[in-house]
Amino acid sequence: MRLGRERGSLTGVPRLLIVHHTPSPAMQELFEAVLEGATDPDIEGVEVLRRPALTATASDVLEADGYLLGTPANIGYISGALKHFFDTVYYPCLDATRGRPFGAYVHGNQGTEGAVKAIRDITGGMGWKAVVETVEVMGGVDKAALERCWELGATVAASLME
């Protein structure tokens, strides 16, 4: 077992940080499905924290072992809130978080490609490793989208289990 300081978590318990911007009912539904998957009772020994993108800090990122990111696609890009999060944590977390796992979900009404590319580019620059494909949801949220978000949350959380 790796020591707590080698992990992000100071407690030695793997910690998953969900950073989300949830300004709409559709984003709320997706967030709840991701959270439900990440906190499934079959996933043991992983602490799940959630922070709105505008309040998440570099300390939150440094103390986590993996990440889930949620954003609407706004005018073909990630939300300003998620961009602010990355602007705030990028350099303070750059070296210390390399290689950590992450996953993401994006909702858009007209297109998600630009937002997905931005997440891929920024997390790639930070050296984070995607453990699952980004979940892209266009238009209304249906049962299939919720299932994909549940799987996303469960997969990223399970990747932290020892």
Rosetta constraint file for C-alpha pairs under 8 A:
AtomPair CA 1 CA 162 HARMONIC 7.72 0.50
AtomPair CA 2 CA 6 HARMONIC 6.29 0.50
AtomPair CA 2 CA 7 HARMONIC 6.81 0.50
AtomPair CA 2 CA 12 HARMONIC 7.55 0.50
AtomPair CA 3 CA 7 HARMONIC 6.50 0.50
AtomPair CA 3 CA 12 HARMONIC 5.88 0.50
AtomPair CA 4 CA 8 HARMONIC 6.78 0.50
AtomPair CA 4 CA 9 HARMONIC 5.51 0.50
AtomPair CA 4 CA 10 HARMONIC 4.61 0.50
AtomPair CA 4 CA 11 HARMONIC 5.48 0.50
AtomPair CA 4 CA 12 HARMONIC 3.85 0.50
AtomPair CA 4 CA 13 HARMONIC 7.30 0.50
AtomPair CA 5 CA 9 HARMONIC 6.82 0.50
AtomPair CA 5 CA 10 HARMONIC 5.67 0.50
AtomPair CA 5 CA 12 HARMONIC 7.60 0.50
AtomPair CA 7 CA 12 HARMONIC 6.94 0.50
AtomPair CA 7 CA 14 HARMONIC 7.33 0.50
AtomPair CA 7 CA 63 HARMONIC 7.68 0.50
AtomPair CA 7 CA 64 HARMONIC 7.53 0.50
AtomPair CA 7 CA 65 HARMONIC 5.97 0.50
AtomPair CA 8 CA 14 HARMONIC 7.66 0.50
AtomPair CA 8 CA 15 HARMONIC 7.32 0.50
AtomPair CA 8 CA 61 HARMONIC 7.70 0.50
AtomPair CA 8 CA 62 HARMONIC 5.38 0.50
AtomPair CA 8 CA 63 HARMONIC 4.05 0.50
AtomPair CA 8 CA 64 HARMONIC 4.46 0.50
AtomPair CA 8 CA 65 HARMONIC 4.79 0.50
AtomPair CA 8 CA 97 HARMONIC 7.81 0.50
AtomPair CA 9 CA 13 HARMONIC 6.35 0.50
AtomPair CA 9 CA 14 HARMONIC 6.17 0.50
AtomPair CA 9 CA 15 HARMONIC 5.93 0.50
AtomPair CA 9 CA 62 HARMONIC 7.73 0.50
AtomPair CA 9 CA 63 HARMONIC 4.46 0.50
AtomPair CA 9 CA 64 HARMONIC 5.34 0.50
AtomPair CA 9 CA 65 HARMONIC 6.52 0.50
AtomPair CA 10 CA 63 HARMONIC 6.55 0.50
AtomPair CA 13 CA 45 HARMONIC 6.45 0.50
AtomPair CA 13 CA 46 HARMONIC 6.32 0.50
AtomPair CA 13 CA 47 HARMONIC 6.83 0.50
AtomPair CA 14 CA 45 HARMONIC 6.91 0.50
AtomPair CA 14 CA 46 HARMONIC 5.04 0.50
AtomPair CA 14 CA 47 HARMONIC 6.20 0.50
AtomPair CA 14 CA 64 HARMONIC 7.27 0.50
AtomPair CA 14 CA 65 HARMONIC 5.93 0.50
AtomPair CA 14 CA 160 HARMONIC 6.02 0.50
AtomPair CA 14 CA 161 HARMONIC 7.03 0.50
AtomPair CA 15 CA 46 HARMONIC 5.66 0.50
AtomPair CA 15 CA 47 HARMONIC 4.69 0.50
AtomPair CA 15 CA 48 HARMONIC 5.84 0.50
AtomPair CA 15 CA 49 HARMONIC 7.27 0.50
AtomPair CA 15 CA 63 HARMONIC 7.43 0.50
AtomPair CA 15 CA 64 HARMONIC 4.84 0.50
AtomPair CA 15 CA 65 HARMONIC 5.25 0.50
AtomPair CA 15 CA 66 HARMONIC 6.68 0.50
AtomPair CA 15 CA 160 HARMONIC 7.68 0.50
AtomPair CA 16 CA 46 HARMONIC 6.93 0.50
AtomPair CA 16 CA 47 HARMONIC 6.11 0.50
AtomPair CA 16 CA 48 HARMONIC 4.79 0.50
AtomPair CA 16 CA 49 HARMONIC 6.12 0.50
AtomPair CA 16 CA 64 HARMONIC 5.70 0.50
AtomPair CA 16 CA 65 HARMONIC 5.94 0.50
AtomPair CA 16 CA 66 HARMONIC 4.91 0.50
AtomPair CA 16 CA 67 HARMONIC 5.58 0.50
AtomPair CA 16 CA 68 HARMONIC 7.42 0.50
AtomPair CA 16 CA 157 HARMONIC 6.46 0.50
AtomPair CA 16 CA 160 HARMONIC 7.76 0.50
AtomPair CA 17 CA 48 HARMONIC 6.04 0.50
AtomPair CA 17 CA 49 HARMONIC 4.88 0.50
AtomPair CA 17 CA 50 HARMONIC 5.70 0.50
AtomPair CA 17 CA 51 HARMONIC 7.36 0.50
AtomPair CA 17 CA 60 HARMONIC 7.43 0.50
AtomPair CA 17 CA 61 HARMONIC 7.17 0.50
AtomPair CA 17 CA 64 HARMONIC 5.91 0.50
AtomPair CA 17 CA 65 HARMONIC 7.73 0.50
AtomPair CA 17 CA 66 HARMONIC 6.31 0.50
AtomPair CA 17 CA 67 HARMONIC 4.87 0.50
AtomPair CA 17 CA 68 HARMONIC 6.25 0.50
AtomPair CA 18 CA 48 HARMONIC 7.40 0.50
AtomPair CA 18 CA 49 HARMONIC 6.09 0.50
AtomPair CA 18 CA 50 HARMONIC 4.54 0.50
AtomPair CA 18 CA 51 HARMONIC 6.13 0.50
AtomPair CA 18 CA 67 HARMONIC 5.77 0.50
AtomPair CA 18 CA 68 HARMONIC 4.56 0.50
AtomPair CA 18 CA 69 HARMONIC 5.93 0.50
AtomPair CA 18 CA 70 HARMONIC 7.72 0.50
AtomPair CA 19 CA 50 HARMONIC 6.05 0.50
AtomPair CA 19 CA 51 HARMONIC 5.06 0.50
AtomPair CA 19 CA 52 HARMONIC 5.66 0.50
AtomPair CA 19 CA 53 HARMONIC 5.31 0.50
AtomPair CA 19 CA 56 HARMONIC 6.84 0.50
AtomPair CA 19 CA 67 HARMONIC 7.34 0.50
AtomPair CA 19 CA 68 HARMONIC 6.14 0.50
AtomPair CA 19 CA 69 HARMONIC 5.00 0.50
AtomPair CA 19 CA 70 HARMONIC 6.37 0.50
AtomPair CA 19 CA 82 HARMONIC 7.99 0.50
AtomPair CA 20 CA 31 HARMONIC 7.56 0.50
AtomPair CA 20 CA 50 HARMONIC 7.70 0.50
AtomPair CA 20 CA 51 HARMONIC 6.54 0.50
AtomPair CA 20 CA 52 HARMONIC 5.04 0.50
AtomPair CA 20 CA 53 HARMONIC 5.16 0.50
AtomPair CA 20 CA 68 HARMONIC 7.95 0.50
AtomPair CA 20 CA 69 HARMONIC 5.64 0.50
AtomPair CA 20 CA 70 HARMONIC 4.39 0.50
AtomPair CA 20 CA 71 HARMONIC 6.04 0.50
AtomPair CA 20 CA 82 HARMONIC 7.26 0.50
AtomPair CA 21 CA 27 HARMONIC 7.75 0.50
AtomPair CA 21 CA 52 HARMONIC 5.78 0.50
AtomPair CA 21 CA 53 HARMONIC 5.49 0.50
AtomPair CA 21 CA 54 HARMONIC 7.82 0.50
AtomPair CA 21 CA 70 HARMONIC 6.07 0.50
AtomPair CA 21 CA 71 HARMONIC 5.22 0.50
AtomPair CA 21 CA 72 HARMONIC 7.19 0.50
AtomPair CA 21 CA 79 HARMONIC 7.27 0.50
AtomPair CA 21 CA 81 HARMONIC 6.39 0.50
AtomPair CA 21 CA 82 HARMONIC 6.61 0.50
AtomPair CA 22 CA 27 HARMONIC 5.05 0.50
AtomPair CA 22 CA 28 HARMONIC 5.61 0.50
AtomPair CA 22 CA 31 HARMONIC 7.39 0.50
AtomPair CA 22 CA 52 HARMONIC 7.65 0.50
AtomPair CA 22 CA 70 HARMONIC 7.65 0.50
AtomPair CA 22 CA 71 HARMONIC 7.01 0.50
AtomPair CA 22 CA 72 HARMONIC 7.63 0.50
AtomPair CA 23 CA 27 HARMONIC 6.62 0.50
AtomPair CA 23 CA 28 HARMONIC 7.47 0.50
AtomPair CA 24 CA 28 HARMONIC 6.20 0.50
AtomPair CA 25 CA 29 HARMONIC 6.23 0.50
AtomPair CA 26 CA 30 HARMONIC 6.40 0.50
AtomPair CA 26 CA 107 HARMONIC 7.66 0.50
AtomPair CA 26 CA 140 HARMONIC 7.13 0.50
AtomPair CA 26 CA 141 HARMONIC 6.15 0.50
AtomPair CA 27 CA 31 HARMONIC 6.00 0.50
AtomPair CA 27 CA 70 HARMONIC 7.99 0.50
AtomPair CA 27 CA 71 HARMONIC 7.56 0.50
AtomPair CA 27 CA 72 HARMONIC 6.98 0.50
AtomPair CA 27 CA 107 HARMONIC 6.81 0.50
AtomPair CA 28 CA 32 HARMONIC 6.12 0.50
AtomPair CA 29 CA 33 HARMONIC 6.32 0.50
AtomPair CA 29 CA 141 HARMONIC 7.63 0.50
AtomPair CA 29 CA 146 HARMONIC 7.46 0.50
AtomPair CA 30 CA 34 HARMONIC 6.22 0.50
AtomPair CA 30 CA 105 HARMONIC 7.96 0.50
AtomPair CA 30 CA 141 HARMONIC 7.77 0.50
AtomPair CA 30 CA 145 HARMONIC 7.69 0.50
AtomPair CA 30 CA 146 HARMONIC 6.09 0.50
AtomPair CA 30 CA 149 HARMONIC 6.23 0.50
AtomPair CA 31 CA 35 HARMONIC 6.10 0.50
AtomPair CA 31 CA 70 HARMONIC 7.18 0.50
AtomPair CA 31 CA 149 HARMONIC 7.81 0.50
AtomPair CA 32 CA 36 HARMONIC 6.01 0.50
AtomPair CA 33 CA 37 HARMONIC 6.24 0.50
AtomPair CA 33 CA 146 HARMONIC 5.71 0.50
AtomPair CA 33 CA 147 HARMONIC 7.34 0.50
AtomPair CA 33 CA 149 HARMONIC 5.56 0.50
AtomPair CA 33 CA 150 HARMONIC 4.82 0.50
AtomPair CA 33 CA 153 HARMONIC 7.66 0.50
AtomPair CA 34 CA 38 HARMONIC 6.16 0.50
AtomPair CA 34 CA 149 HARMONIC 4.91 0.50
AtomPair CA 34 CA 150 HARMONIC 4.71 0.50
AtomPair CA 34 CA 151 HARMONIC 7.42 0.50
AtomPair CA 34 CA 152 HARMONIC 6.35 0.50
AtomPair CA 34 CA 153 HARMONIC 4.44 0.50
AtomPair CA 34 CA 154 HARMONIC 7.49 0.50
AtomPair CA 35 CA 39 HARMONIC 6.08 0.50
AtomPair CA 35 CA 150 HARMONIC 7.34 0.50
AtomPair CA 35 CA 153 HARMONIC 6.17 0.50
AtomPair CA 36 CA 40 HARMONIC 6.03 0.50
AtomPair CA 36 CA 150 HARMONIC 6.32 0.50
AtomPair CA 36 CA 153 HARMONIC 7.26 0.50
AtomPair CA 36 CA 154 HARMONIC 7.96 0.50
AtomPair CA 37 CA 149 HARMONIC 7.51 0.50
AtomPair CA 37 CA 150 HARMONIC 4.28 0.50
AtomPair CA 37 CA 151 HARMONIC 6.06 0.50
AtomPair CA 37 CA 152 HARMONIC 7.12 0.50
AtomPair CA 37 CA 153 HARMONIC 4.58 0.50
AtomPair CA 37 CA 154 HARMONIC 4.30 0.50
AtomPair CA 37 CA 155 HARMONIC 7.94 0.50
AtomPair CA 38 CA 43 HARMONIC 7.51 0.50
AtomPair CA 38 CA 48 HARMONIC 7.13 0.50
AtomPair CA 38 CA 150 HARMONIC 7.38 0.50
AtomPair CA 38 CA 152 HARMONIC 7.89 0.50
AtomPair CA 38 CA 153 HARMONIC 4.23 0.50
AtomPair CA 38 CA 154 HARMONIC 4.40 0.50
AtomPair CA 38 CA 155 HARMONIC 7.52 0.50
AtomPair CA 38 CA 156 HARMONIC 7.23 0.50
AtomPair CA 38 CA 157 HARMONIC 5.23 0.50
AtomPair CA 38 CA 158 HARMONIC 7.80 0.50
AtomPair CA 39 CA 43 HARMONIC 6.77 0.50
AtomPair CA 39 CA 48 HARMONIC 6.93 0.50
AtomPair CA 39 CA 153 HARMONIC 7.91 0.50
AtomPair CA 39 CA 154 HARMONIC 7.30 0.50
AtomPair CA 39 CA 157 HARMONIC 7.78 0.50
AtomPair CA 40 CA 154 HARMONIC 6.88 0.50
AtomPair CA 43 CA 154 HARMONIC 7.48 0.50
AtomPair CA 43 CA 157 HARMONIC 7.07 0.50
AtomPair CA 43 CA 158 HARMONIC 5.97 0.50
AtomPair CA 43 CA 161 HARMONIC 7.32 0.50
AtomPair CA 44 CA 161 HARMONIC 6.95 0.50
AtomPair CA 45 CA 161 HARMONIC 6.49 0.50
AtomPair CA 45 CA 162 HARMONIC 7.95 0.50
AtomPair CA 46 CA 157 HARMONIC 6.76 0.50
AtomPair CA 46 CA 160 HARMONIC 6.84 0.50
AtomPair CA 46 CA 161 HARMONIC 6.42 0.50
AtomPair CA 51 CA 55 HARMONIC 6.41 0.50
AtomPair CA 51 CA 56 HARMONIC 5.38 0.50
AtomPair CA 52 CA 56 HARMONIC 6.13 0.50
AtomPair CA 53 CA 81 HARMONIC 5.52 0.50
AtomPair CA 53 CA 82 HARMONIC 5.36 0.50
AtomPair CA 53 CA 84 HARMONIC 7.57 0.50
AtomPair CA 53 CA 85 HARMONIC 5.57 0.50
AtomPair CA 54 CA 81 HARMONIC 5.49 0.50
AtomPair CA 54 CA 82 HARMONIC 7.30 0.50
AtomPair CA 54 CA 84 HARMONIC 6.90 0.50
AtomPair CA 54 CA 85 HARMONIC 6.24 0.50
AtomPair CA 55 CA 85 HARMONIC 7.93 0.50
AtomPair CA 56 CA 60 HARMONIC 6.27 0.50
AtomPair CA 56 CA 61 HARMONIC 7.77 0.50
AtomPair CA 56 CA 85 HARMONIC 6.65 0.50
AtomPair CA 57 CA 61 HARMONIC 6.56 0.50
AtomPair CA 57 CA 85 HARMONIC 7.47 0.50
AtomPair CA 57 CA 88 HARMONIC 7.21 0.50
AtomPair CA 57 CA 89 HARMONIC 6.61 0.50
AtomPair CA 58 CA 62 HARMONIC 6.07 0.50
AtomPair CA 58 CA 88 HARMONIC 6.99 0.50
AtomPair CA 58 CA 89 HARMONIC 4.77 0.50
AtomPair CA 58 CA 92 HARMONIC 6.40 0.50
AtomPair CA 58 CA 93 HARMONIC 6.42 0.50
AtomPair CA 59 CA 63 HARMONIC 6.01 0.50
AtomPair CA 60 CA 64 HARMONIC 6.37 0.50
AtomPair CA 61 CA 89 HARMONIC 7.49 0.50
AtomPair CA 61 CA 93 HARMONIC 7.07 0.50
AtomPair CA 61 CA 97 HARMONIC 7.93 0.50
AtomPair CA 62 CA 93 HARMONIC 6.31 0.50
AtomPair CA 62 CA 96 HARMONIC 7.03 0.50
AtomPair CA 62 CA 97 HARMONIC 6.74 0.50
AtomPair CA 65 CA 100 HARMONIC 6.25 0.50
AtomPair CA 65 CA 101 HARMONIC 7.42 0.50
AtomPair CA 65 CA 160 HARMONIC 7.23 0.50
AtomPair CA 66 CA 100 HARMONIC 5.60 0.50
AtomPair CA 66 CA 101 HARMONIC 4.92 0.50
AtomPair CA 66 CA 102 HARMONIC 5.49 0.50
AtomPair CA 66 CA 156 HARMONIC 7.36 0.50
AtomPair CA 66 CA 157 HARMONIC 7.79 0.50
AtomPair CA 66 CA 160 HARMONIC 7.12 0.50
AtomPair CA 67 CA 100 HARMONIC 7.90 0.50
AtomPair CA 67 CA 101 HARMONIC 6.50 0.50
AtomPair CA 67 CA 102 HARMONIC 4.51 0.50
AtomPair CA 67 CA 103 HARMONIC 6.48 0.50
AtomPair CA 67 CA 156 HARMONIC 7.61 0.50
AtomPair CA 68 CA 102 HARMONIC 5.56 0.50
AtomPair CA 68 CA 103 HARMONIC 4.93 0.50
AtomPair CA 68 CA 104 HARMONIC 5.42 0.50
AtomPair CA 68 CA 105 HARMONIC 7.95 0.50
AtomPair CA 68 CA 153 HARMONIC 7.35 0.50
AtomPair CA 68 CA 156 HARMONIC 7.37 0.50
AtomPair CA 69 CA 102 HARMONIC 7.68 0.50
AtomPair CA 69 CA 103 HARMONIC 6.38 0.50
AtomPair CA 69 CA 104 HARMONIC 4.51 0.50
AtomPair CA 69 CA 105 HARMONIC 6.37 0.50
AtomPair CA 70 CA 104 HARMONIC 5.70 0.50
AtomPair CA 70 CA 105 HARMONIC 4.93 0.50
AtomPair CA 70 CA 106 HARMONIC 5.95 0.50
AtomPair CA 71 CA 78 HARMONIC 6.12 0.50
AtomPair CA 71 CA 79 HARMONIC 5.98 0.50
AtomPair CA 71 CA 82 HARMONIC 6.76 0.50
AtomPair CA 71 CA 105 HARMONIC 6.60 0.50
AtomPair CA 71 CA 106 HARMONIC 5.11 0.50
AtomPair CA 71 CA 107 HARMONIC 6.66 0.50
AtomPair CA 72 CA 78 HARMONIC 6.38 0.50
AtomPair CA 72 CA 79 HARMONIC 5.94 0.50
AtomPair CA 72 CA 106 HARMONIC 5.38 0.50
AtomPair CA 72 CA 107 HARMONIC 4.69 0.50
AtomPair CA 72 CA 108 HARMONIC 5.78 0.50
AtomPair CA 73 CA 77 HARMONIC 5.28 0.50
AtomPair CA 73 CA 78 HARMONIC 5.16 0.50
AtomPair CA 73 CA 79 HARMONIC 6.27 0.50
AtomPair CA 73 CA 106 HARMONIC 6.32 0.50
AtomPair CA 73 CA 107 HARMONIC 5.84 0.50
AtomPair CA 73 CA 108 HARMONIC 4.85 0.50
AtomPair CA 73 CA 109 HARMONIC 7.83 0.50
AtomPair CA 73 CA 111 HARMONIC 7.02 0.50
AtomPair CA 73 CA 112 HARMONIC 5.48 0.50
AtomPair CA 73 CA 114 HARMONIC 7.67 0.50
AtomPair CA 73 CA 115 HARMONIC 5.54 0.50
AtomPair CA 74 CA 78 HARMONIC 5.99 0.50
AtomPair CA 74 CA 79 HARMONIC 5.63 0.50
AtomPair CA 74 CA 108 HARMONIC 7.28 0.50
AtomPair CA 74 CA 115 HARMONIC 7.84 0.50
AtomPair CA 76 CA 110 HARMONIC 7.93 0.50
AtomPair CA 76 CA 111 HARMONIC 6.25 0.50
AtomPair CA 76 CA 112 HARMONIC 6.26 0.50
AtomPair CA 76 CA 113 HARMONIC 6.95 0.50
AtomPair CA 76 CA 114 HARMONIC 4.93 0.50
AtomPair CA 76 CA 115 HARMONIC 6.01 0.50
AtomPair CA 77 CA 112 HARMONIC 7.44 0.50
AtomPair CA 77 CA 113 HARMONIC 7.96 0.50
AtomPair CA 77 CA 114 HARMONIC 4.96 0.50
AtomPair CA 77 CA 115 HARMONIC 4.11 0.50
AtomPair CA 77 CA 116 HARMONIC 7.85 0.50
AtomPair CA 77 CA 118 HARMONIC 6.89 0.50
AtomPair CA 78 CA 82 HARMONIC 6.42 0.50
AtomPair CA 78 CA 83 HARMONIC 6.57 0.50
AtomPair CA 78 CA 114 HARMONIC 7.49 0.50
AtomPair CA 78 CA 115 HARMONIC 4.51 0.50
AtomPair CA 78 CA 116 HARMONIC 7.70 0.50
AtomPair CA 78 CA 118 HARMONIC 6.81 0.50
AtomPair CA 78 CA 119 HARMONIC 7.53 0.50
AtomPair CA 79 CA 83 HARMONIC 6.28 0.50
AtomPair CA 80 CA 84 HARMONIC 6.00 0.50
AtomPair CA 81 CA 85 HARMONIC 6.27 0.50
AtomPair CA 82 CA 86 HARMONIC 6.31 0.50
AtomPair CA 83 CA 87 HARMONIC 6.10 0.50
AtomPair CA 84 CA 88 HARMONIC 6.09 0.50
AtomPair CA 85 CA 89 HARMONIC 6.25 0.50
AtomPair CA 86 CA 90 HARMONIC 5.41 0.50
AtomPair CA 86 CA 122 HARMONIC 7.72 0.50
AtomPair CA 88 CA 92 HARMONIC 7.95 0.50
AtomPair CA 89 CA 93 HARMONIC 5.72 0.50
AtomPair CA 89 CA 94 HARMONIC 7.87 0.50
AtomPair CA 90 CA 94 HARMONIC 5.60 0.50
AtomPair CA 90 CA 126 HARMONIC 7.04 0.50
AtomPair CA 91 CA 95 HARMONIC 7.98 0.50
AtomPair CA 93 CA 97 HARMONIC 5.81 0.50
AtomPair CA 93 CA 126 HARMONIC 7.88 0.50
AtomPair CA 94 CA 98 HARMONIC 6.69 0.50
AtomPair CA 94 CA 126 HARMONIC 5.28 0.50
AtomPair CA 94 CA 127 HARMONIC 7.69 0.50
AtomPair CA 95 CA 126 HARMONIC 7.55 0.50
AtomPair CA 97 CA 126 HARMONIC 7.32 0.50
AtomPair CA 97 CA 127 HARMONIC 7.39 0.50
AtomPair CA 97 CA 128 HARMONIC 7.11 0.50
AtomPair CA 98 CA 126 HARMONIC 6.11 0.50
AtomPair CA 98 CA 127 HARMONIC 4.50 0.50
AtomPair CA 98 CA 128 HARMONIC 5.47 0.50
AtomPair CA 99 CA 127 HARMONIC 5.51 0.50
AtomPair CA 99 CA 128 HARMONIC 4.85 0.50
AtomPair CA 99 CA 129 HARMONIC 5.67 0.50
AtomPair CA 100 CA 127 HARMONIC 7.54 0.50
AtomPair CA 100 CA 128 HARMONIC 4.99 0.50
AtomPair CA 100 CA 129 HARMONIC 5.90 0.50
AtomPair CA 101 CA 128 HARMONIC 5.83 0.50
AtomPair CA 101 CA 129 HARMONIC 4.78 0.50
AtomPair CA 101 CA 130 HARMONIC 5.68 0.50
AtomPair CA 101 CA 131 HARMONIC 5.94 0.50
AtomPair CA 101 CA 156 HARMONIC 7.20 0.50
AtomPair CA 101 CA 159 HARMONIC 7.62 0.50
AtomPair CA 102 CA 128 HARMONIC 6.61 0.50
AtomPair CA 102 CA 129 HARMONIC 6.06 0.50
AtomPair CA 102 CA 130 HARMONIC 5.00 0.50
AtomPair CA 102 CA 131 HARMONIC 6.11 0.50
AtomPair CA 102 CA 132 HARMONIC 7.84 0.50
AtomPair CA 102 CA 156 HARMONIC 6.46 0.50
AtomPair CA 103 CA 130 HARMONIC 5.63 0.50
AtomPair CA 103 CA 131 HARMONIC 6.32 0.50
AtomPair CA 103 CA 132 HARMONIC 5.95 0.50
AtomPair CA 103 CA 133 HARMONIC 7.05 0.50
AtomPair CA 103 CA 134 HARMONIC 6.15 0.50
AtomPair CA 103 CA 152 HARMONIC 6.83 0.50
AtomPair CA 103 CA 153 HARMONIC 7.93 0.50
AtomPair CA 103 CA 156 HARMONIC 6.37 0.50
AtomPair CA 104 CA 119 HARMONIC 7.98 0.50
AtomPair CA 104 CA 133 HARMONIC 7.75 0.50
AtomPair CA 104 CA 134 HARMONIC 4.92 0.50
AtomPair CA 104 CA 135 HARMONIC 6.37 0.50
AtomPair CA 104 CA 152 HARMONIC 7.71 0.50
AtomPair CA 105 CA 134 HARMONIC 5.50 0.50
AtomPair CA 105 CA 135 HARMONIC 4.53 0.50
AtomPair CA 105 CA 136 HARMONIC 5.93 0.50
AtomPair CA 105 CA 137 HARMONIC 7.76 0.50
AtomPair CA 105 CA 149 HARMONIC 7.16 0.50
AtomPair CA 106 CA 112 HARMONIC 6.66 0.50
AtomPair CA 106 CA 115 HARMONIC 7.28 0.50
AtomPair CA 106 CA 116 HARMONIC 7.16 0.50
AtomPair CA 106 CA 134 HARMONIC 7.45 0.50
AtomPair CA 106 CA 135 HARMONIC 6.24 0.50
AtomPair CA 106 CA 136 HARMONIC 5.01 0.50
AtomPair CA 106 CA 137 HARMONIC 6.19 0.50
AtomPair CA 107 CA 112 HARMONIC 6.79 0.50
AtomPair CA 107 CA 136 HARMONIC 6.02 0.50
AtomPair CA 107 CA 137 HARMONIC 4.72 0.50
AtomPair CA 107 CA 138 HARMONIC 5.84 0.50
AtomPair CA 107 CA 139 HARMONIC 7.51 0.50
AtomPair CA 108 CA 112 HARMONIC 5.53 0.50
AtomPair CA 108 CA 136 HARMONIC 7.88 0.50
AtomPair CA 108 CA 137 HARMONIC 6.37 0.50
AtomPair CA 108 CA 138 HARMONIC 5.01 0.50
AtomPair CA 108 CA 139 HARMONIC 6.21 0.50
AtomPair CA 109 CA 138 HARMONIC 5.39 0.50
AtomPair CA 109 CA 139 HARMONIC 4.64 0.50
AtomPair CA 110 CA 138 HARMONIC 7.14 0.50
AtomPair CA 110 CA 139 HARMONIC 7.61 0.50
AtomPair CA 111 CA 138 HARMONIC 6.98 0.50
AtomPair CA 112 CA 116 HARMONIC 6.14 0.50
AtomPair CA 112 CA 136 HARMONIC 6.67 0.50
AtomPair CA 112 CA 137 HARMONIC 7.85 0.50
AtomPair CA 112 CA 138 HARMONIC 7.46 0.50
AtomPair CA 113 CA 117 HARMONIC 6.11 0.50
AtomPair CA 114 CA 118 HARMONIC 6.12 0.50
AtomPair CA 115 CA 119 HARMONIC 6.28 0.50
AtomPair CA 116 CA 120 HARMONIC 6.17 0.50
AtomPair CA 116 CA 134 HARMONIC 7.24 0.50
AtomPair CA 117 CA 121 HARMONIC 6.00 0.50
AtomPair CA 118 CA 122 HARMONIC 6.03 0.50
AtomPair CA 119 CA 123 HARMONIC 5.89 0.50
AtomPair CA 120 CA 124 HARMONIC 5.74 0.50
AtomPair CA 121 CA 125 HARMONIC 6.16 0.50
AtomPair CA 122 CA 126 HARMONIC 6.38 0.50
AtomPair CA 123 CA 127 HARMONIC 6.11 0.50
AtomPair CA 123 CA 128 HARMONIC 5.29 0.50
AtomPair CA 123 CA 129 HARMONIC 7.63 0.50
AtomPair CA 124 CA 128 HARMONIC 5.88 0.50
AtomPair CA 124 CA 129 HARMONIC 7.39 0.50
AtomPair CA 131 CA 155 HARMONIC 7.66 0.50
AtomPair CA 131 CA 156 HARMONIC 6.59 0.50
AtomPair CA 131 CA 159 HARMONIC 7.65 0.50
AtomPair CA 132 CA 152 HARMONIC 6.98 0.50
AtomPair CA 132 CA 155 HARMONIC 7.31 0.50
AtomPair CA 132 CA 156 HARMONIC 7.46 0.50
AtomPair CA 135 CA 148 HARMONIC 6.74 0.50
AtomPair CA 135 CA 149 HARMONIC 6.70 0.50
AtomPair CA 135 CA 152 HARMONIC 7.42 0.50
AtomPair CA 137 CA 141 HARMONIC 7.11 0.50
AtomPair CA 137 CA 145 HARMONIC 6.41 0.50
AtomPair CA 141 CA 145 HARMONIC 5.98 0.50
AtomPair CA 141 CA 146 HARMONIC 7.08 0.50
AtomPair CA 142 CA 146 HARMONIC 6.44 0.50
AtomPair CA 143 CA 147 HARMONIC 6.17 0.50
AtomPair CA 144 CA 148 HARMONIC 6.20 0.50
AtomPair CA 145 CA 149 HARMONIC 6.25 0.50
AtomPair CA 146 CA 150 HARMONIC 6.12 0.50
AtomPair CA 147 CA 151 HARMONIC 6.18 0.50
AtomPair CA 148 CA 152 HARMONIC 6.12 0.50
AtomPair CA 149 CA 153 HARMONIC 6.26 0.50
AtomPair CA 150 CA 154 HARMONIC 6.19 0.50
AtomPair CA 151 CA 155 HARMONIC 5.83 0.50
AtomPair CA 152 CA 156 HARMONIC 6.23 0.50
AtomPair CA 153 CA 157 HARMONIC 6.12 0.50
AtomPair CA 154 CA 158 HARMONIC 5.87 0.50
AtomPair CA 155 CA 159 HARMONIC 6.16 0.50
AtomPair CA 156 CA 160 HARMONIC 7.00 0.50
AtomPair CA 157 CA 161 HARMONIC 7.08 0.50
